[in-house]
């Protein structure tokens, strides 16, 4: 079951990336922009076929993918490739004026670097003679935005589909008025034991004859429609006999239950334990019967799918903002005895491990397992979409930002009756692109190592 859970996540990741790249592919082809390759995975090619001008295929490691769109960067300015050999050395950024014209040398160096980057990214045969108009950078700004946001939009749609399966198909867990558990003894909230011993006081519920599966009809004549009523009626009645009417096997049975006084933690409206000024958990003495509710999955409406997706998107934005701080925390826990935070970021390895643990768990019914795993895939798509919105190359948001900046620059020039500055050459941001890529690789590597040697325990 662990392996099955991991395989489902691997397929889910491949599907998510494939659909993301398909969003780029469909939008680009719709606008006549040339697409030369569409691959799922990375590494050695397992299979490929060419349909028209586009090669489609699968690669060995199904945890990524790419869509090769021709002309992502403008054609290098004339004369760049004829720069003198001396300009291939990194320019001196500070020094004595006798060293020459540093500005010119710097411009030549980065122009050559940009040209070489473009050659590596595009190749020489992407655009045949006469196809220059099909280059990505020649398309209208709004078309480029649609192409770049096509992948992000595809992930949002996929997230809605998976959250819809979870919420509308499986449903969310809600408490019922049936008993899911009946404690056999009374243990204080501060007890380190979780099992009963022969010397422990029997719980009032077990002593009165309450059994798992009983449905509470009324308590002291008050009809029970919600589990919160049960706790509200029992807690103030320590030492007082109460009349329970339960349904068992189609028959109604009347039982007399005397709640005992027990120490329990005080919780807030959200169910969190309240702490005092010194940080100690606050307890109180309340009536205790020793019963717990059963839960059931209740399908939710479409509106709940939209609300859940929006809510999770907000959490992802917060996680992206706090990512540097949390990565530092992951490093500290990896190389020290410090416990790794439960809300720390995880890699695809961590997601796969979580899915495996969920699938192999004996504490969850099968429907809850699949709901959790499909929920992971939905969450993964929201994360993938929003992370790609970051306006930095090589992410989709970086290309979108370049197109927007080009539109602003051209509009400003037109308003001032200046010559058209032409397309914005994003390849000039090569140093920044390289730095972002290195950072992403380092962060990804750190998280993979942490997920292998210091994983987050899903079930404690």
VEXDREN-2710 file (C-alpha; in Angstrom, 1 decimal):
% VEXDREN-2710
k/r/px/py/pz
1/UNK/0.0/0.0/0.0
2/UNK/2.9/2.3/0.7
3/UNK/4.3/1.7/-2.8
4/UNK/0.8/2.2/-4.3
5/UNK/0.4/5.5/-2.6
6/UNK/3.8/6.7/-3.9
7/UNK/3.0/5.5/-7.5
8/UNK/-0.3/7.4/-7.4
9/UNK/1.5/10.6/-6.4
10/UNK/4.1/10.0/-9.1
11/UNK/1.4/9.7/-11.7
12/UNK/-0.4/12.7/-10.2
13/UNK/2.8/14.8/-10.5
14/UNK/3.4/13.7/-14.1
15/UNK/-0.2/14.5/-14.9
16/UNK/0.1/17.9/-13.3
17/UNK/3.2/18.9/-15.1
18/UNK/2.0/17.4/-18.4
19/UNK/-1.3/19.4/-18.1
20/UNK/0.7/22.5/-17.2
21/UNK/2.9/22.2/-20.3
22/UNK/-0.2/21.3/-22.4
23/UNK/-1.7/24.7/-21.4
24/UNK/1.3/26.4/-23.0
25/UNK/1.2/24.1/-26.0
26/UNK/-2.5/24.7/-26.8
27/UNK/-2.3/28.4/-26.3
28/UNK/0.9/28.8/-28.5
29/UNK/-0.5/26.7/-31.3
30/UNK/-3.8/28.6/-31.2
31/UNK/-1.9/31.8/-31.9
32/UNK/0.4/30.2/-34.6
33/UNK/3.5/30.3/-32.5
34/UNK/5.8/27.4/-33.4
35/UNK/6.2/24.6/-30.8
36/UNK/8.9/22.1/-31.6
37/UNK/8.9/19.8/-28.5
38/UNK/6.4/18.6/-25.8
39/UNK/7.9/16.2/-23.3
40/UNK/6.7/14.8/-20.0
41/UNK/9.6/14.0/-17.7
42/UNK/13.3/14.6/-18.0
43/UNK/16.4/12.6/-18.5
44/UNK/16.9/10.0/-21.3
45/UNK/14.0/9.8/-23.8
46/UNK/12.0/6.6/-23.5
47/UNK/9.6/7.3/-26.4
48/UNK/8.9/10.0/-28.9
49/UNK/7.0/10.7/-32.1
50/UNK/6.7/13.6/-34.4
51/UNK/3.3/15.0/-35.4
52/UNK/3.6/17.8/-37.8
53/UNK/6.3/20.2/-36.6
54/UNK/6.1/19.1/-32.9
55/UNK/7.9/16.2/-31.3
56/UNK/6.0/14.5/-28.5
57/UNK/7.5/12.1/-26.0
58/UNK/8.2/10.7/-22.6
59/UNK/11.4/10.8/-20.6
60/UNK/12.7/8.5/-17.9
61/UNK/12.0/10.6/-14.8
62/UNK/8.3/11.6/-14.7
63/UNK/8.7/14.5/-12.3
64/UNK/9.0/17.3/-14.7
65/UNK/8.4/18.3/-18.3
66/UNK/8.8/21.0/-20.9
67/UNK/7.3/22.6/-23.9
68/UNK/9.8/24.1/-26.3
69/UNK/8.4/27.3/-27.9
70/UNK/10.4/28.9/-30.7
71/UNK/11.7/32.4/-30.3
72/UNK/11.3/32.8/-26.6
73/UNK/14.0/35.5/-26.9
74/UNK/14.5/38.2/-29.6
75/UNK/17.1/37.6/-32.3
76/UNK/20.5/38.9/-31.1
77/UNK/21.4/42.4/-32.4
78/UNK/23.5/42.4/-35.5
79/UNK/27.2/42.4/-34.9
80/UNK/27.1/40.6/-31.5
81/UNK/28.7/37.5/-32.8
82/UNK/31.6/39.5/-34.4
83/UNK/32.7/41.0/-31.1
84/UNK/36.5/40.8/-30.6
85/UNK/37.8/37.8/-28.7
86/UNK/39.0/40.0/-25.8
87/UNK/35.4/40.8/-24.9
88/UNK/34.6/37.2/-24.0
89/UNK/36.4/37.7/-20.7
90/UNK/34.3/39.0/-17.7
91/UNK/34.5/42.8/-17.6
92/UNK/36.3/44.6/-14.8
93/UNK/33.5/46.3/-12.9
94/UNK/35.7/48.7/-10.9
95/UNK/39.2/50.1/-11.2
96/UNK/41.5/52.7/-12.7
97/UNK/40.3/54.7/-15.7
98/UNK/43.5/53.6/-17.6
99/UNK/41.9/50.1/-18.0
100/UNK/39.7/51.4/-20.8
101/UNK/36.1/51.9/-21.6
102/UNK/34.5/49.6/-19.0
103/UNK/30.9/50.3/-20.0
104/UNK/31.5/49.2/-23.6
105/UNK/33.4/46.1/-22.5
106/UNK/30.6/45.2/-20.0
107/UNK/27.9/45.6/-22.6
108/UNK/29.8/43.4/-25.1
109/UNK/30.4/40.7/-22.5
110/UNK/26.7/40.4/-21.5
111/UNK/25.6/40.8/-25.1
112/UNK/27.7/37.7/-26.0
113/UNK/26.5/35.8/-22.9
114/UNK/22.9/36.5/-23.9
115/UNK/23.5/35.4/-27.5
116/UNK/25.1/32.2/-26.3
117/UNK/22.2/31.5/-23.9
118/UNK/19.7/32.0/-26.7
119/UNK/21.6/29.7/-29.0
120/UNK/21.6/27.0/-26.3
121/UNK/17.9/27.5/-25.5
122/UNK/16.5/27.8/-29.0
123/UNK/18.9/25.9/-31.3
124/UNK/19.6/26.9/-34.9
125/UNK/16.7/25.0/-36.5
126/UNK/13.6/26.0/-34.5
127/UNK/12.6/28.7/-37.0
128/UNK/13.1/28.1/-40.7
129/UNK/13.6/30.9/-43.1
130/UNK/10.2/32.7/-43.6
131/UNK/8.9/31.6/-40.2
132/UNK/10.3/34.6/-38.2
133/UNK/6.8/35.9/-37.7
134/UNK/6.0/32.7/-35.7
135/UNK/8.5/33.5/-33.0
136/UNK/7.1/33.9/-29.4
137/UNK/8.7/37.3/-28.9
138/UNK/7.0/38.6/-32.1
139/UNK/3.4/37.8/-30.8
140/UNK/1.3/40.5/-29.3
141/UNK/1.8/41.1/-25.6
142/UNK/-1.6/39.8/-24.7
143/UNK/-1.0/36.6/-26.7
144/UNK/2.3/36.0/-24.9
145/UNK/0.5/36.5/-21.5
146/UNK/-2.1/33.9/-22.5
147/UNK/0.6/31.5/-23.5
148/UNK/2.6/31.9/-20.3
149/UNK/-0.5/31.9/-18.1
150/UNK/-1.9/28.9/-20.0
151/UNK/0.1/26.5/-17.9
152/UNK/-0.8/28.2/-14.6
153/UNK/-4.5/28.2/-15.6
154/UNK/-4.4/24.5/-16.4
155/UNK/-3.1/23.7/-12.9
156/UNK/-5.8/25.8/-11.3
157/UNK/-8.4/23.8/-13.3
158/UNK/-6.8/20.6/-12.3
159/UNK/-6.8/21.6/-8.7
160/UNK/-10.5/22.4/-8.9
161/UNK/-11.1/18.9/-10.4
162/UNK/-9.2/17.1/-7.6
163/UNK/-10.7/19.2/-4.8
164/UNK/-14.0/18.6/-6.4
165/UNK/-13.4/14.8/-6.3
166/UNK/-12.5/15.1/-2.6
167/UNK/-15.3/17.5/-1.5
168/UNK/-18.1/16.6/-3.8
169/UNK/-17.3/12.9/-4.4
170/UNK/-16.0/11.8/-1.0
171/UNK/-17.1/14.7/1.2
172/UNK/-15.8/16.1/4.4
173/UNK/-15.8/14.5/7.8
174/UNK/-18.5/15.7/10.1
175/UNK/-19.4/14.5/13.6
176/UNK/-22.6/12.5/14.1
177/UNK/-24.7/11.7/17.2
178/UNK/-23.6/8.0/17.1
179/UNK/-20.9/6.7/19.4
180/UNK/-17.5/6.1/17.7
181/UNK/-15.8/5.2/21.0
182/UNK/-16.6/4.3/24.6
183/UNK/-13.7/4.6/27.0
184/UNK/-13.3/1.7/29.5
185/UNK/-11.7/3.8/32.2
186/UNK/-11.2/7.4/33.5
187/UNK/-7.8/8.9/32.8
188/UNK/-6.9/12.5/33.6
189/UNK/-6.0/14.8/30.7
190/UNK/-2.4/15.0/32.0
191/UNK/-2.0/11.2/32.1
192/UNK/0.9/9.8/30.1
193/UNK/-0.9/6.5/29.7
194/UNK/-3.4/5.9/27.0
195/UNK/-4.5/2.4/28.0
196/UNK/-6.6/1.3/30.9
197/UNK/-5.3/-0.9/33.8
198/UNK/-7.3/-3.0/36.3
199/UNK/-6.9/-0.4/39.1
200/UNK/-8.4/2.4/37.0
201/UNK/-11.9/3.6/37.7
202/UNK/-14.4/2.4/35.0
203/UNK/-15.8/5.1/32.8
204/UNK/-19.5/6.1/33.5
205/UNK/-20.3/5.3/29.9
206/UNK/-19.0/1.7/30.0
207/UNK/-20.4/1.2/33.4
208/UNK/-23.9/2.3/32.2
209/UNK/-23.8/0.0/29.2
210/UNK/-23.2/2.4/26.4
211/UNK/-21.7/0.8/23.3
212/UNK/-19.9/1.8/20.2
213/UNK/-22.5/2.3/17.4
214/UNK/-25.3/3.5/19.7
215/UNK/-27.1/6.6/18.4
216/UNK/-28.0/9.1/21.1
217/UNK/-31.7/10.1/20.7
218/UNK/-32.1/12.3/23.8
219/UNK/-30.4/13.2/27.1
220/UNK/-32.7/14.2/30.1
221/UNK/-35.5/14.7/27.6
222/UNK/-33.6/17.0/25.3
223/UNK/-33.5/15.8/21.7
224/UNK/-30.0/15.5/20.4
225/UNK/-29.4/16.7/16.8
226/UNK/-25.7/17.8/17.1
227/UNK/-22.8/16.3/19.0
228/UNK/-21.9/19.7/20.6
229/UNK/-25.2/19.3/22.6
230/UNK/-23.9/16.2/24.2
231/UNK/-20.8/17.8/25.6
232/UNK/-22.8/20.9/26.7
233/UNK/-25.3/18.8/28.7
234/UNK/-22.7/16.4/30.3
235/UNK/-20.0/18.8/31.5
236/UNK/-21.9/20.6/34.2
237/UNK/-23.5/17.4/35.6
238/UNK/-20.6/15.7/37.4
239/UNK/-22.1/13.3/40.0
240/UNK/-25.7/13.8/38.7
241/UNK/-27.7/10.9/37.2
242/UNK/-28.7/11.5/33.6
243/UNK/-31.2/9.6/31.4
244/UNK/-29.8/8.6/28.0
245/UNK/-32.1/7.3/25.3
246/UNK/-30.1/5.5/22.6
247/UNK/-31.0/3.6/19.4
248/UNK/-29.3/0.2/19.1
249/UNK/-30.2/-2.4/16.5
250/UNK/-33.4/-0.6/15.6
251/UNK/-34.6/-0.4/19.2
252/UNK/-34.6/2.5/21.7
253/UNK/-32.9/1.7/25.0
254/UNK/-33.0/3.9/28.1
255/UNK/-29.8/4.0/30.3
256/UNK/-29.0/5.9/33.5
257/UNK/-25.5/7.5/33.3
258/UNK/-23.8/9.3/36.2
259/UNK/-20.9/11.6/34.8
260/UNK/-17.8/11.6/37.0
261/UNK/-15.6/14.6/37.7
262/UNK/-12.5/14.6/35.5
263/UNK/-9.7/17.0/34.6
264/UNK/-9.8/18.1/31.0
265/UNK/-8.0/20.8/28.9
266/UNK/-9.7/24.1/28.2
267/UNK/-10.0/24.7/24.5
268/UNK/-10.9/27.7/22.4
269/UNK/-13.6/28.0/19.7
270/UNK/-11.2/26.4/17.2
271/UNK/-10.4/23.5/19.4
272/UNK/-6.9/24.6/20.4
273/UNK/-5.7/24.1/24.0
274/UNK/-5.7/27.3/25.9
275/UNK/-2.4/28.2/27.7
276/UNK/-1.9/30.5/30.7
277/UNK/0.6/33.4/31.0
278/UNK/3.4/31.0/31.8
279/UNK/2.7/28.8/28.7
280/UNK/1.1/26.0/30.7
281/UNK/-2.0/24.2/29.4
282/UNK/-5.1/25.3/31.3
283/UNK/-7.3/22.5/32.7
284/UNK/-10.8/22.4/34.3
285/UNK/-12.9/19.8/36.2
286/UNK/-16.0/18.8/34.2
287/UNK/-18.5/16.0/34.0
288/UNK/-17.1/13.1/32.1
289/UNK/-18.8/10.0/30.6
290/UNK/-16.1/8.7/28.3
291/UNK/-17.8/8.7/25.0
292/UNK/-16.7/10.0/21.6
293/UNK/-18.6/10.7/18.4
294/UNK/-18.4/8.7/15.1
295/UNK/-17.8/10.8/12.0
296/UNK/-19.1/10.4/8.5
297/UNK/-18.2/11.9/5.1
298/UNK/-20.8/14.4/3.9
299/UNK/-20.6/15.5/0.2
300/UNK/-20.2/19.3/-0.2
301/UNK/-21.6/21.7/-2.9
302/UNK/-19.5/23.2/-5.7
303/UNK/-19.3/26.5/-3.8
304/UNK/-17.3/24.7/-1.1
305/UNK/-14.8/23.6/-3.8
306/UNK/-14.2/27.1/-4.9
307/UNK/-14.0/28.4/-1.3
308/UNK/-11.5/25.6/-0.3
309/UNK/-9.3/26.3/-3.4
310/UNK/-9.2/30.0/-2.7
311/UNK/-8.4/29.4/1.0
312/UNK/-5.6/27.0/0.2
313/UNK/-4.2/29.5/-2.4
314/UNK/-4.0/32.1/0.4
315/UNK/-2.0/29.6/2.5
316/UNK/0.3/28.9/-0.4
317/UNK/1.0/32.6/-0.9
318/UNK/1.9/32.8/2.8
319/UNK/4.1/29.7/2.5
320/UNK/6.0/31.2/-0.5
321/UNK/6.6/34.5/1.4
322/UNK/8.0/32.7/4.4
323/UNK/9.9/30.1/2.4
324/UNK/13.4/31.4/3.0
325/UNK/12.8/31.5/6.8
326/UNK/11.3/28.0/6.8
327/UNK/14.1/26.6/4.6
328/UNK/16.6/27.9/7.3
329/UNK/14.5/26.0/9.9
330/UNK/14.7/22.8/7.8
331/UNK/18.5/23.1/7.6
332/UNK/18.7/23.7/11.4
333/UNK/16.6/20.6/12.2
334/UNK/18.5/18.5/9.6
335/UNK/21.9/19.2/11.3
336/UNK/20.8/19.3/14.9
337/UNK/18.6/17.6/17.4
338/UNK/15.9/20.3/16.8
339/UNK/12.6/18.8/15.7
340/UNK/11.5/19.6/12.2
341/UNK/8.4/21.8/12.1
342/UNK/5.2/20.2/11.0
343/UNK/4.5/23.1/8.6
344/UNK/7.9/23.1/7.0
345/UNK/8.1/22.9/3.2
346/UNK/8.5/19.5/1.5
347/UNK/9.8/18.3/-1.8
348/UNK/8.2/15.9/-4.2
349/UNK/10.0/13.2/-2.2
350/UNK/8.1/14.4/0.9
351/UNK/4.8/14.5/-1.0
352/UNK/5.4/10.9/-2.2
353/UNK/6.4/9.7/1.3
354/UNK/3.3/11.3/2.8
355/UNK/1.0/9.6/0.2
356/UNK/2.7/6.3/1.0
357/UNK/2.2/6.7/4.7
358/UNK/-1.5/7.6/4.2
359/UNK/-2.1/4.6/1.9
360/UNK/-0.4/2.2/4.3
361/UNK/-2.1/3.6/7.5
362/UNK/-4.4/1.2/9.4
363/UNK/-6.0/4.2/11.2
364/UNK/-7.9/5.4/8.1
365/UNK/-10.7/3.8/6.1
366/UNK/-10.1/3.4/2.4
367/UNK/-12.3/6.3/1.3
368/UNK/-10.4/8.7/3.7
369/UNK/-7.1/7.4/2.3
370/UNK/-8.0/8.2/-1.3
371/UNK/-9.6/11.5/-0.4
372/UNK/-6.4/12.5/1.3
373/UNK/-4.2/11.5/-1.6
374/UNK/-6.4/13.2/-4.2
375/UNK/-6.4/16.3/-1.9
376/UNK/-2.5/16.2/-2.0
377/UNK/-2.6/16.3/-5.8
378/UNK/-5.0/19.2/-5.7
379/UNK/-2.9/21.1/-3.3
380/UNK/0.2/20.3/-5.4
381/UNK/-1.4/21.9/-8.4
382/UNK/-2.3/25.1/-6.5
383/UNK/1.3/25.3/-5.3
384/UNK/2.7/24.7/-8.8
385/UNK/0.4/27.4/-10.3
386/UNK/1.2/30.1/-7.7
387/UNK/4.9/29.3/-7.6
388/UNK/5.1/29.8/-11.4
389/UNK/3.5/33.2/-10.9
390/UNK/6.6/34.6/-9.2
391/UNK/7.9/37.2/-11.7
392/UNK/11.4/35.8/-12.0
393/UNK/12.9/33.9/-14.9
394/UNK/12.9/31.0/-15.7
395/UNK/9.4/30.8/-14.1
396/UNK/6.3/31.6/-16.2
397/UNK/5.8/34.7/-14.2
398/UNK/9.2/36.0/-15.3
399/UNK/8.3/35.7/-19.0
400/UNK/4.9/37.3/-18.3
401/UNK/6.5/40.2/-16.4
402/UNK/8.9/40.7/-19.4
403/UNK/5.9/41.0/-21.7
404/UNK/4.2/43.4/-19.4
405/UNK/7.3/45.5/-19.1
406/UNK/7.7/45.6/-22.9
407/UNK/4.1/46.9/-23.2
408/UNK/4.8/49.6/-20.6
409/UNK/8.0/50.6/-22.3
410/UNK/6.5/50.8/-25.7
411/UNK/3.4/52.7/-24.4
412/UNK/5.7/55.2/-22.7
413/UNK/7.8/55.7/-25.8
414/UNK/4.6/56.2/-27.9
415/UNK/3.2/58.8/-25.5
416/UNK/6.4/60.8/-25.7
417/UNK/6.5/60.3/-29.5
418/UNK/9.8/58.5/-29.3
419/UNK/10.9/55.6/-31.6
420/UNK/9.5/52.1/-30.8
421/UNK/12.2/50.5/-28.5
422/UNK/11.3/47.1/-29.9
423/UNK/10.8/43.8/-28.0
424/UNK/12.2/43.4/-24.6
425/UNK/15.1/40.9/-24.7
426/UNK/14.6/38.7/-21.6
427/UNK/17.9/37.0/-22.3
428/UNK/19.7/40.1/-21.0
429/UNK/18.5/38.9/-17.6
430/UNK/20.8/35.8/-17.9
431/UNK/22.7/36.5/-14.7
432/UNK/19.5/36.9/-12.7
433/UNK/18.0/33.8/-14.4
434/UNK/21.1/31.8/-13.5
435/UNK/21.0/32.9/-9.9
436/UNK/17.3/32.0/-9.5
437/UNK/17.9/28.6/-11.1
438/UNK/20.8/27.9/-8.7
439/UNK/18.7/29.0/-5.7
440/UNK/15.8/26.7/-6.8
441/UNK/18.1/23.8/-7.3
442/UNK/19.8/24.3/-3.9
443/UNK/16.5/24.7/-2.1
444/UNK/15.1/21.6/-3.9
445/UNK/18.2/19.6/-2.9
446/UNK/18.0/20.6/0.7
447/UNK/14.3/19.7/0.9
448/UNK/14.9/16.3/-0.8
449/UNK/17.7/15.5/1.7
450/UNK/15.5/16.6/4.6
451/UNK/12.6/14.5/3.4
452/UNK/14.9/11.4/3.1
453/UNK/16.7/11.7/6.5
454/UNK/14.4/14.0/8.6
455/UNK/10.9/13.5/7.2
456/UNK/7.8/15.0/8.7
457/UNK/5.8/12.3/10.5
458/UNK/2.2/12.3/9.2
459/UNK/0.9/10.2/12.0
460/UNK/3.2/11.3/14.8
END
